[in-house]
C-alpha cells in the first residue's frame, strides 16, 4: 500500500521534428494553456509550472488520505513509496491483513448472501483445447450474456463440475476416435461382428465366437 504521490510523464519529439523539417504550430489563449507538450520546445518556465501543479494535486491527495485515515503520519507516508504487509499495517495504511477468500468466507459464515456474477457477452464457439485451457470453461448453459447467482457453496461445486466437463468430453472423443482405428487393424471377420454390434447399439460380448480368427488369433484376414 501507499504510492501516495503524483507523476506526469510526457514524451517530447520537438528536436526530432525540427531535424526532419517539421514545424508544429500550437495556438493558445492564456499564458499557461499549454506548458509541456510532445511537440513544443521544453522551457524552464513550463517545467516549473507543471511541477507546481503536481504539488497542488499532491496536497489534495494527502488531505483526502488524512481525512479518511487520521492515524497515519501523512508526511511520512506521502513520499511515493509503497509498503507491504506488516509494514503497511504498522504505518496505519491497513486495518488487517486478509486475503480476498478470507473476507468472503467470513461474510458467508456470518450469514451474508455471497453471490458470484458471471457476465458472458457474445462468444464464438470454443474448440475443445480452448475450453480446457479457458478459466471460464463451462459444462452448463447460463445463456450468452446472462447473469446468474448462487450461494457460495453451490458456486464452488458448480465450478468444479464445469471444469471437469471438458475433460469428460475429451475422453469421449478419444474413445470414439479409437473405434475406427481398431476396426481398420482388426481382421475382416471381427470387423463385421463389431459393425453389427455397433449398429445394434450393443457392446461386444466377451464370449462371442462367431468368427474363426477368435479361435486362432494368428490367422490372417
ABEGO torsion letter per residue (X at the ends): XEGBBBBBBBBBAAAAAAAAGBBBBBBBBEAAABBBBAABBBBAAAAAAAAAAAAAAAAAAAAAAAAABAABBAAAABAGBBBBEAAAAAAGABABBBBAAAAAAAAAAAGBBBBBBBBBBBBBBBBAAAAAABAABBABBAEBGBBBBBBAAAAAAAAAAAAAAAAAAAAAAAAAAAAAAAAAABBAAAAAAAAAAAAAGBBBBAABAABAAAABAABBX
